[in-house]
């Protein structure tokens, strides 16, 4: 009698060769022992379970990934990396590295290097202006020396040459600086015209206050009676040209140079020097991409910016102390407006309005620029 069920009893027993073949496939050593009491289907089930566990086990460390092992009866079950999948993943990462833009660290602009570039552009603009005057003298049959002397005494010619210098330099700046800053020129100098528009009347009131300081300075420390600027006003038609030039191009370009480039550059230079000494990290840019400066940096930079600004205009005032001090105070106010509003347009508006008020008072006081006495 046998203990197997009827269905299993009807099946013929496996011979030694079949058992050896099943052992080679399943990897179960129990089937090699004919004395075992386990049923054949249980032995087969154990063999399949062993094969599944072999599939789920990780590849041994001594076998490099992607290579087949040659040891053991179940060497064909060792997992390996798919070369097609791995190559496509590497290619995807490679193309992503090309497609992604390079990450740039935030830079405080403008800095002193940009001021040097602006100075170079001023020299190029001066050369371009000289070329224009040279062509003018050639076609109008005027000597170059005579034209040069006229440009220092003739007000329309003098203002025209200065306007050409401003236009050339500004045009070169529009082309060059976006390559350094990786942004629009007006965004780089923090023009922010919308801020000036929202604060229009407070800025006009600031200009009125500056005009009041000018009147007070004229009372306490008046300038010389025959200053060069007074002679320029007395020339026929020159006063109107100076009115137009002094309320448009002059304040725009002066603010661009002094409050747009020099002031922020000096602020950044002061803070950068302090950071190198104290080993402190630089503060992050604000939400508008504007540098955040310390109070000492802004105070020192405002003074250092105001000195060359006053020296630029003091020759027109006859090198008098009263107008020189007034120009320093006016420049400090313009620097404060620029730093407070973080807008170059705001300080330009105050500057233009201040000049407009001064010229308007002169217009009324001289009966339309006719009686300068």
PyMOL commands that set and color helices and strands:
alter all, ss='L'
color gray80, all
select helices_A, chain A and resi 6-10+16-26+29-32+40-56+75-77+83-99+112-139+144-153+155-181+185-188+193-198+200-220+228-234+238-246+249-278+295-317+321-341+344-365
alter helices_A, ss='H'
color red, helices_A
deselect
rebuild
show_as cartoon
